[in-house]
């Protein structure tokens, strides 16, 4: 309808709710999401992939909403994801 506008489409196969967070420190939130292969993607406002952790057979599926926080207070965000393999994955995107 006239009240809804599609801003972008992306083919990320989500297996858990995504989260909005300022990953690159520019003051604008990016979309952080994970999929069944264990891949983690950071999408910009236009839906383009800014950064991607490939996941694969060594990683469990992303089944929980990612937590984004600057854990070591260096001005760069880390992404935390619990896995079904009983590990906690901590990623630092290079954006």
C-alpha positions in Angstrom: 0.0 0.0 0.0 0.9 3.6 0.1 2.0 3.6 3.8 4.7 0.9 3.3 7.9 1.2 1.3 10.5 -1.5 0.8 13.9 -0.1 1.6 15.9 -3.1 0.5 15.9 -6.9 0.2 18.7 -9.3 1.0 19.0 -13.1 0.8 20.4 -13.7 4.3 18.6 -16.8 5.6 17.9 -15.7 9.2 17.7 -18.4 11.9 17.5 -15.9 14.8 16.2 -12.4 15.3 18.7 -9.7 14.0 19.8 -6.7 16.0 20.4 -3.1 15.1 23.7 -1.7 16.5 26.4 0.8 15.6 29.1 -1.7 14.7 31.5 0.6 12.9 31.2 3.6 15.3 29.8 6.0 12.7 26.7 6.9 14.8 24.4 4.9 12.5 23.0 1.5 13.3 23.8 -1.5 11.1 21.8 -4.7 11.0 23.6 -7.7 12.5 22.2 -11.2 11.6 23.2 -14.8 11.5 22.2 -17.9 9.6 22.0 -21.7 9.7 25.5 -22.1 8.5 27.0 -20.1 11.3 27.7 -17.1 9.1 27.3 -13.6 10.6 26.6 -10.6 8.4 26.6 -6.8 9.0 24.3 -5.0 6.6 24.4 -1.3 5.9 21.3 1.0 5.7 21.0 0.1 2.0 21.0 -3.6 2.7 24.5 -4.2 1.3 26.8 -6.6 3.2 29.5 -4.5 4.9 31.2 -7.4 6.6 30.6 -11.2 6.7 32.0 -14.0 8.9 31.7 -17.1 6.7 30.7 -19.7 9.2 30.7 -23.2 7.7 31.0 -26.8 8.9 33.2 -25.9 11.9 30.5 -23.5 13.3 27.1 -24.1 14.8 24.0 -22.3 13.4 23.2 -18.9 14.8 20.2 -19.6 17.0 20.1 -16.5 19.2 20.1 -12.7 18.7 23.6 -11.4 18.4 24.9 -9.2 21.2 26.9 -6.2 20.0 29.1 -4.4 22.6 32.5 -2.8 22.9 33.8 -5.3 25.4 37.4 -3.9 25.6 36.5 -0.2 25.4 38.7 0.3 22.3 35.9 2.1 20.3 35.2 -0.9 18.2 32.2 -3.2 18.7 32.5 -7.0 19.2 29.7 -9.4 18.2 28.9 -12.2 20.7 27.0 -15.3 19.6 26.2 -18.4 21.7 26.4 -21.6 19.7 24.6 -24.9 19.9 28.0 -26.5 20.3 28.4 -25.0 23.8 30.9 -22.3 22.7 30.6 -18.5 22.7 31.8 -16.9 19.6 33.3 -13.4 19.8 33.9 -11.6 16.5 35.5 -8.2 15.8 34.3 -7.0 12.4 36.9 -5.0 10.3 34.8 -2.2 9.0 
